[in-house]
Amino acid sequence: MSRLVLTRRLNESVVVHREGDVIVTVKVCRIDRNQVRIALVADQTITIDRQEVFDSATNSCLSADDKEE
């Protein structure tokens, strides 16, 4: 798994890409005290979720698989 930790300022972006194809662009849109608003731009075929939504969906799928066995 790739990992990169960096600092971005307001209106600066990070691009996630593979072999020249952009997968996701992440842009810092607003900084307000202890919150940062980011915009994620990706093709419609890419699913973007908050971590807690992804974890919940993944756990639900795993639970459903366990019940089937």
KEVOKOL-601226 format. One record per residue: z, y, x of N, C-alpha, C in turn; residue in three letters. Coordinates in Angstrom, 2 decimals, padded with zeros to 5 digits, always signed. Each point is the difference from the previous one (the first is absolute). Layout:
BEGIN
+---------+---------+---------+---------+---------+---------+---------+---------+---------+------+
:     nzz :     nyy :     nxx :    cazz :    cayy :    caxx :     czz :     cyy :     cxx : base :
+---------+---------+---------+---------+---------+---------+---------+---------+---------+------+
:       Z :       Y :       X :       Z :       Y :       X :       Z :       Y :       X :  ALA :
...
+---------+---------+---------+---------+---------+---------+---------+---------+---------+------+
//
This chain:
BEGIN
+---------+---------+---------+---------+---------+---------+---------+---------+---------+------+
:     nzz :     nyy :     nxx :    cazz :    cayy :    caxx :     czz :     cyy :     cxx : base :
+---------+---------+---------+---------+---------+---------+---------+---------+---------+------+
: +000.00 : -001.17 : +000.84 : +000.00 : +001.17 : -000.84 : +000.00 : +001.24 : +000.89 :  MET :
: -000.81 : +000.96 : -000.33 : -000.06 : +001.26 : +000.75 : +001.11 : +000.93 : -000.45 :  SER :
: +000.48 : +000.80 : +000.94 : +001.02 : +000.99 : -000.33 : -000.21 : +001.24 : +000.86 :  ARG :
: +000.11 : +001.14 : -000.66 : -000.14 : +001.28 : +000.69 : +000.99 : +000.97 : -000.61 :  LEU :
: +000.80 : +000.62 : +000.83 : +000.95 : +001.02 : -000.46 : -000.43 : +001.31 : +000.62 :  VAL :
: -000.22 : +001.01 : -000.85 : -000.45 : +001.28 : +000.52 : +000.48 : +001.14 : -000.88 :  LEU :
: -000.23 : +001.19 : +000.46 : +000.39 : +001.21 : -000.72 : -001.25 : +000.68 : -000.51 :  THR :
: +000.04 : +000.44 : -001.25 : -001.11 : +000.75 : -000.60 : +000.57 : +001.27 : -000.59 :  ARG :
: -000.77 : +001.04 : +000.02 : +000.38 : +001.26 : -000.63 : -000.71 : +000.13 : -001.33 :  ARG :
: +000.37 : +001.00 : -000.75 : -000.60 : +000.27 : -001.30 : -001.53 : +000.04 : +000.13 :  LEU :
: -000.68 : -000.67 : -000.90 : -001.46 : -000.09 : -000.07 : -000.65 : -000.81 : +001.11 :  ASN :
: +000.79 : -000.66 : +000.83 : -000.57 : -000.90 : +001.00 : -000.09 : -001.41 : -000.58 :  GLU :
: -000.93 : -000.79 : +000.54 : -000.27 : -001.33 : -000.56 : +000.07 : -001.09 : +001.05 :  SER :
: +000.07 : -001.22 : -000.50 : -000.11 : -001.22 : +000.79 : -001.05 : -000.85 : -000.69 :  VAL :
: -000.87 : -000.63 : +000.79 : -001.06 : -000.84 : -000.56 : +000.24 : -001.44 : +000.43 :  VAL :
: +000.04 : -000.91 : -000.98 : +000.08 : -001.43 : +000.27 : -001.41 : -000.54 : -000.13 :  VAL :
: -000.47 : -000.65 : +001.06 : -001.40 : -000.46 : -000.03 : -000.13 : -001.33 : +000.73 :  HIS :
: -001.10 : -000.66 : -000.28 : -000.33 : -001.25 : +000.69 : -001.48 : +000.04 : +000.36 :  ARG :
: -000.28 : -000.12 : +001.27 : -001.38 : -000.03 : +000.50 : -000.83 : +001.18 : -000.52 :  GLU :
: +000.62 : +001.19 : -000.03 : -000.71 : +001.20 : -000.42 : +000.01 : +000.26 : -001.49 :  GLY :
: +000.41 : -000.97 : -000.80 : +000.08 : +000.18 : -001.46 : +001.38 : +000.51 : -000.37 :  ASP :
: +000.06 : +001.14 : -000.67 : +001.28 : +000.57 : -000.43 : +000.55 : -000.83 : -001.15 :  VAL :
: +001.25 : -000.45 : +000.14 : +000.67 : -000.76 : -001.05 : +000.85 : +000.95 : -000.84 :  ILE :
: +000.82 : +000.82 : +000.66 : +000.87 : +000.94 : -000.70 : +000.17 : +001.26 : +000.85 :  VAL :
: +000.00 : +001.15 : -000.65 : +000.35 : +001.25 : +000.64 : +001.32 : +000.46 : -000.61 :  THR :
: +000.96 : +000.32 : +000.84 : +001.32 : +000.46 : -000.45 : +000.16 : +001.44 : +000.46 :  VAL :
: +000.27 : +000.90 : -000.95 : +000.11 : +001.43 : +000.32 : +001.36 : +000.53 : -000.47 :  LYS :
: +000.65 : +000.80 : +000.85 : +001.25 : +000.66 : -000.37 : -000.36 : +001.21 : -000.84 :  VAL :
: +000.40 : -000.02 : -001.26 : -000.36 : +001.08 : -000.94 : +001.09 : +001.05 : -000.19 :  CYS :
: +001.25 : -000.45 : +000.09 : +001.11 : +000.94 : -000.22 : +001.25 : -000.52 : +000.69 :  ARG :
: +000.76 : +000.92 : +000.57 : +001.28 : -000.33 : +000.61 : +001.04 : +000.87 : -000.67 :  ILE :
: +001.04 : -000.64 : -000.55 : +001.02 : +000.74 : -000.73 : +001.36 : -000.63 : +000.25 :  ASP :
: +000.79 : +000.63 : +000.83 : +001.32 : -000.49 : +000.38 : -000.06 : -001.43 : +000.49 :  ARG :
: +000.49 : -000.95 : -000.80 : +000.04 : -001.39 : +000.45 : -001.10 : -000.86 : -000.63 :  ASN :
: -001.04 : +000.62 : -000.53 : -001.12 : -000.74 : -000.58 : -001.31 : +000.44 : +000.62 :  GLN :
: -000.89 : -000.96 : +000.15 : -001.34 : +000.27 : +000.49 : -000.97 : -000.55 : -001.03 :  VAL :
: -000.92 : +000.81 : -000.46 : -001.02 : -000.47 : -000.94 : -001.24 : -000.36 : +000.80 :  ARG :
: -000.48 : -001.21 : -000.21 : -001.19 : -000.45 : +000.70 : -001.08 : -000.37 : -001.01 :  ILE :
: -001.23 : +000.14 : +000.42 : -001.14 : -000.41 : -000.81 : -000.69 : -001.14 : +000.73 :  ALA :
: -000.31 : -001.05 : -000.74 : -000.71 : -001.14 : +000.56 : -001.37 : -000.09 : -000.66 :  LEU :
: -001.03 : -000.04 : +000.81 : -001.36 : -000.08 : -000.51 : -000.61 : -001.30 : +000.50 :  VAL :
: -000.48 : -000.82 : -000.94 : -000.60 : -001.29 : +000.36 : -001.05 : -000.36 : -001.03 :  ALA :
: -000.84 : -000.93 : +000.37 : -000.99 : -000.53 : -000.93 : +000.71 : -000.63 : -001.19 :  ASP :
: -000.64 : -000.02 : -001.15 : +000.62 : -000.57 : -001.20 : +000.33 : -001.47 : +000.14 :  GLN :
: -000.60 : -000.69 : +000.96 : +000.28 : -001.42 : +000.19 : +001.31 : -000.22 : +000.75 :  THR :
: +000.59 : +001.06 : +000.54 : +001.27 : -000.08 : +000.73 : +001.14 : +000.33 : -000.95 :  ILE :
: +000.99 : -000.88 : -000.05 : +001.18 : +000.24 : -000.84 : +001.07 : +000.68 : +000.84 :  THR :
: +000.55 : +001.09 : -000.53 : +001.06 : +000.74 : +000.69 : +001.22 : +000.02 : -000.92 :  ILE :
: +001.14 : -000.47 : +000.52 : +001.25 : -000.02 : -000.76 : +001.13 : +000.54 : +000.86 :  ASP :
: +001.04 : +000.51 : -000.66 : +001.24 : +000.30 : +000.70 : +000.62 : -001.34 : +000.42 :  ARG :
: +000.80 : +000.01 : +001.05 : +000.58 : -001.23 : +000.52 : +000.78 : -000.76 : -001.06 :  GLN :
: +000.81 : +000.70 : -000.80 : +000.83 : -000.69 : -001.00 : -000.85 : -000.64 : -001.10 :  GLU :
: -001.12 : +000.61 : -000.34 : -000.91 : -000.58 : -000.99 : -000.66 : -001.25 : +000.58 :  VAL :
: -000.45 : +000.09 : +001.23 : -000.61 : -001.14 : +000.67 : +000.99 : -001.16 : +000.12 :  PHE :
: +001.23 : +000.30 : +000.43 : +001.02 : -001.03 : +000.15 : +000.30 : -000.67 : -001.33 :  ASP :
: +000.12 : +000.80 : -001.05 : +000.29 : -000.54 : -001.33 : -001.13 : -000.91 : -000.47 :  SER :
: -001.23 : +000.44 : +000.17 : -001.15 : -000.80 : -000.42 : -000.08 : -001.29 : +000.81 :  ALA :
: +000.25 : +000.09 : +001.30 : -000.05 : -001.17 : +000.86 : +001.10 : -000.98 : -000.37 :  THR :
: +001.21 : +000.51 : -000.24 : +001.11 : -000.87 : -000.39 : -000.25 : -000.64 : -001.36 :  ASN :
: -000.61 : +000.73 : -000.93 : -000.33 : -000.54 : -001.31 : -001.01 : -001.13 : +000.12 :  SER :
: -000.98 : +000.18 : +000.86 : -001.01 : -001.04 : +000.21 : +000.63 : -001.22 : +000.64 :  CYS :
: +000.88 : +000.21 : +000.98 : +000.65 : -001.13 : +000.66 : +000.90 : -000.74 : -000.98 :  LEU :
: +000.71 : +000.72 : -000.86 : +000.86 : -000.63 : -001.00 : -000.82 : -000.82 : -000.99 :  SER :
: -001.14 : +000.53 : -000.41 : -000.87 : -000.72 : -000.93 : -000.54 : -001.26 : +000.65 :  ALA :
: -000.33 : +000.06 : +001.27 : -000.48 : -001.19 : +000.73 : +001.08 : -001.06 : +000.08 :  ASP :
: +001.25 : +000.42 : +000.21 : +001.11 : -000.95 : +000.06 : +000.20 : -000.72 : -001.33 :  ASP :
: -000.17 : +000.71 : -001.10 : +000.19 : -000.58 : -001.34 : -001.09 : -001.02 : -000.31 :  LYS :
: -001.19 : +000.19 : +000.55 : -001.10 : -000.91 : -000.26 : +000.20 : -001.33 : +000.70 :  GLU :
: +000.74 : -000.02 : +001.11 : +000.18 : -001.22 : +000.78 : +001.04 : -000.89 : -000.55 :  GLU :
+---------+---------+---------+---------+---------+---------+---------+---------+---------+------+
//
